[in-house]
Amino acid sequence: MSQAEKLSFDQFIRHWAKERPDNIALEQDDDALTFGELDTRSRKIVAMLAARGVGKSDRIAWLGKNARHYFELFYAAARVGAVMVPIGWRLAAPEIAYILGDTGAKLLFLGEGFEELAAKACGQMDAPPEVISTADALAAIDAAPAGDFTPAGPDDAVLQLYTSGTTGNPKGAVLTNRNLFALRVPSEEEGQPWSHFDEDEAILVCMPCAHIGGTGLGIMAMGSGIRAIVQAEFTPDGVLDAFEQGITRLFIVPAALQMVVQHPRAKSTDMSAIKYVLYGAAPIPLDLLREAVKTIPDAGFLQCYGMTETTGTIAALPPEDHDLDGNQRMKSAGKAVPGVELKVIGEDGEELPRGEVGELICKSPSNMACYWNLPDATESSLKDGWMHTGDAAYMDEDGYVFIQDRMKDMIISGGENVYPAQVESAIYGHPSVGEVAVIGVPDDKWGEAVKACIVAKPGMEVDEASVIEWTKERLAGFKVPRSIDVIELMPRNASGKILRKDLRAPYWEGRERQVN
């Protein structure tokens, strides 16, 4: 089977089980699974799912931190076209209940320690899924037969990731086998060094599996036939441990990279195996790049730009464009990766001349199939095969993309997407809040921090701590405002729409762009 023909999990699992049966596919702590064992075990999981009425196009969900168990469930389900929905473990119970209800998931698999949160979420549902603990799942898998099955095809959906919605509810981006694997071939044909994987390589998976930056690393390892070292969550110590385990690649957000290179252990940790540090969600500050290169001198640094709806990276800034003295290109998100077409368009939908700011759009086999059960949202985002990113950007003469602002007001804090509308909706019910607008303000550690601008109800005073506590009960911690501004009047345009850009302006004054 040629590389070009492999466009599904089933094909890759069969291929590596034959070519590299004794090589490790998944590893967590002292628990490892070879490619040969993965083939057998995933067949048992398929049988376990079938016994519970789960087959092609059915949804199953995972609530928990990263785990080898999550990845084996995902890979196995994908072999038959059952769709995995990983749910962010930092989400609040009502948010989890919404996602479970939206997917119609038949089964909810739990990571260890999430029983109480799952019970709270399912208690808010009319028709909750069957909930299966890790212990029960492992026992059922061991007891199941490793039988045959009808494999899913390249265009069958296998993964559904939820991305925050501007209208308050998250949207499920449906991704197919082809979306996940199609860009491998053009990348390899281009001959870029970072697209080549040696057999003995290992990749670290420490970003959350509910994000494409977490699950996507497992997919990269599977496609390349290399070891994926899974960690429950990011910690600086964990990353340093992984360096000593011989990881050759990792993906990390700049705020987390800073914690790693500034850790006391960093100076004594052997990092000689690392080939590439992939980072994304924000550009790398020049001082951090200098510090990182000094700490990890053998690594090439690659900035990756993409989104859930594009199955991750669609533009990359290669190592040779990273300059310790700083350069213009380091302010960019890089240029289109092989197999991807990018352009910047104006309001009329026509491509703009180089240097002019408009909306960045993308044509790629990695563009999602659709938003789950949202045909109107799908149609407005995917037009004639082009994904509309919602990012305001310009492109230089060499095709490098410079992101200027977010057309949809999204805030990115520590690599997590926060939409103002959802936070505003949570805050509105507070008894002293008359009006609220949520904005992102610069933050040296997280890139942006969430700030709520509030107009009090007549005759009332806003207690900032009370508003923050109120929001904590309703939303994930990373969405909760770090600060509150109490203002007299909301700035509005002629039609009455709140002007978030006017609220943001004082905080971003003196900066080149409205993203950090």
Buried (B, 14 or more C-beta within 10 A) or exposed (E): EEEEEBBBBBBBBBBBBEEBBEBBBBBBEEEBBBBBBBBEBBBBBBBBBBEBEBBBEBBBBBBBBBBBBBBBBBBBBBBBBBBBBBBBBBBBBBBBBBBBBBBEBBBBBBBEEBBEBBEBBBEBEEEBBBBBBBEEBEEBBEEBEBEEBEBBBBEBBBBBBBBBBBEBBBBBBBBBBBBBBBBBBBBBEEEBEBBEBEEEBBBBBBBBBBBBBBBBBBBBBBBBBBBBBBBBBBBBEBBBBBBEEBBBBBBBBBBBBBBBBEBEBBEEBEBEBBBBBBBBBBBBBBEBBBBBBEBBEEBBBBBBBBBBBBBBBBBBBBBEBBEEEEEEBBBBBBBBBBBBEBBBBEEEEEEBEEEEBBBBBBBBBBBBBBBBEBEEBBEEBBEEEBBBBBBBBBBBEEBBBBBBBBBBBBBBBBBBBBBBBBBBBBBEEBEBBBBBBBBBBBBEEBBBBBBBBBBBBEEEEBBBEBBBEBBBEBBBEBBBBBEBBBBEEBBEEEEEEBEBEBBBEEBBEEEEBBBB
